[in-house]
Amino acid sequence: MNQFVTLFVGGLFLGAIYALVALGFVTIFRATGVINFAQGSVLLLGAYVIGRLHDSIGFWPAVAAGILVAAAASVLVDVVLIRRARAADLGTLAILTLGVNILLSTELTRQIGTDVLSIGAPWGSDVVEVAGIRVPASRVIAGGVALVLVAALGVAVKFTDWGVAMRSAAEDGETASLMGIRLNRVAAGAWALAGGLAAVGGLFLTSFPAAGVTPDAGLVALAAIPAVVLGGFDSPAGAVVGGLIIGVVSVLCAGYQDELSFLGRGIGTTAPYVVMLLVLLVRPSGLFGTREVTRV
Amino acid sequence: MSRRAGVLVVVIAVVVLAALPIYLEAFWLQTGLFAMAAIIAAVGLTLLVGLAGQLSLGHAFFVAIGAYGYAFLAGTDVPGADAPSGLGLPPLLALIGAVALAGVAGALFSPISGRVRGIYLGLASLGLVFLGQHILQNAAGITGGYAGVTVEPFSLFGFSLSDADPDRLVILGVPYGQLERLWYLGLVLTAGSIWFGRNLVRSRPGRAFGTLRDSEVAAAVMGVDVVRYKAAAFTVSSMYAGLGGVLYALAFGRIVPDSFGFLLSVDFLVMIVIGGAGSVGGAAAGAVFVTALPLVLNHYSGSLPLLAAPGSGGVSAAELSRFVYGAAIVAVLLFARDGLAGLARRLRSPALKEEVT
């Protein structure tokens, strides 16, 4: 029982990180209708900048720099590439971001080489223990940060002008632009936000218990995709719930690996995709996604 | 082009392609075989994505089923040996069986592919790739796990497409080994696939696929059974992938799970995008470009002045090919949205420059 609770809580915290990355996917999708496969390399870029700079300028300035660079890179992708091809269909834009992802992740992999950059976080490898449940401090902080960010975003989307602009652009871009909302600016804001969220996700994904910044960190953004699909691609709340589900499922499967040995080794990494496929069988638009209505 | 000139071009192409093994070294034959396998699978994907309008990131999964299916069906079972087991079927039967297996897998996916639409379908099929990787790694009794499995050479009526049996085959002073012999099997399969694909595009089901892509409602109104045709598109595309997989397996000689991961799925999508989605000829051209690029750059890395050895800080051949690959995707999508096929069409008839497709 104790093991179950420990794993469950650990899964929730990991899920909180996935939720941040997933939220980035959803934000971009709502504002510009793009599945951004470059999210993984932007995440890696943020973590890389933090890893490279924390020795010379200190940890917190490095984090700020990492978030800024990732946000700027993300906006650059939107302004230079996506904006020019806005009219293209979903698949085309997704493949365009795959191309960007290949370029950026190849360069970062080349820069990192065989090193493992430490992220230099002040909480290091501390472990928090409450009522017999042991969780790495970095994960607890990640959970807290995710909670604050998600709440702040929720409030901002609901009450600020920016949030209203964002929602109306997602609802009906053409009408929104007739009402004087600058779609390009809304889009750039969404991409910047997603880049920043990815960098924060990257920071925590490369902290303890992970070894540090390795090219593999970019692949973790792929693990957020089942979370996004599970929740429904256009639903921010769905992204958070999906992230938590995926986190819990993968940690539980990895933790009970021995009991689940009939499913084979490494079931922890595959389980999220299986859950995603099962959910899609029942609900083809995810748990919270808008169901497509076809009018003739 | 008049009909007679067209026939002439085809005849010349056949003669040149058939004579190539006499002149080419092993490296180019190997590259060509990989390219042919890619062409077959890419044609299948362009029918699914470009024609029927269903995004799939799971093509690598079906290619893997073809490759491993052939290895299992044709593999011989050595009692007591540590090698993965096999059924020991004649290679031709194994080839047909592997293609059928891939088709069945595609049909089994139809509860999802028939209902899930657009980007959800693309990402759902992405799940298949990861599921497939898991199965390949763990079903070691059949797939050999991480270590992979050796593929039984193809043979027909006692003539083996390997280095043995007949042992020394020399044509025009050139020894015909495994690669030279496989080349002809590859040519036949590729030509057949392209021919079938082009005909399918212009056939009744092909028109139905195109209507599905443009509007499912309109298709249903015209009497197209939407769910059935969507499942059919997935099945046909999977069978293409399976056939491509068999040729991959034969060209590799030994297959490992890593070759059939997410990156291969992306490769296939890129092939058809560079070629121009929906165009069979374009998919073939894209397949050749994407397959040959890393192999050729690597082959000539010694003589290209800009390239450095891996790990020395400079740009290595593998990295350069990734850069060119990524840049090609971005450039094609920004400047020539309809790919190589669209470019060719515009070159042939400049008047159609503004043609809306």
Interface residues (C-beta under 8 A of the other chain):
Chain A: I35 L81 R84 A85 A88 L90 G91 T92 A94 I95 L96 L98 G99 V100 N101 I102 L103 T106 E107 R110 G113 T114 L222 I225 P226 V228 V229 F233 L263 G264 R265 G266 I267 T269 T270 Y273 V274 M276 L277 L280 L281 P284 S285 G286 G289 E292 T294 V296
Chain B: V49 L55 P111 I112 R115 V116 R117 G118 I119 Y120 G122 L123 A124 L126 G127 L128 F130 L131 Q133 H134 I135 Q137 N138 A139 E216 V217 V221 F262 V266 L269 V270 V273 A277 G311 V315 E319 R322 F323 Y325 G326 A327 A328 I329 V330 L333 L334 R337
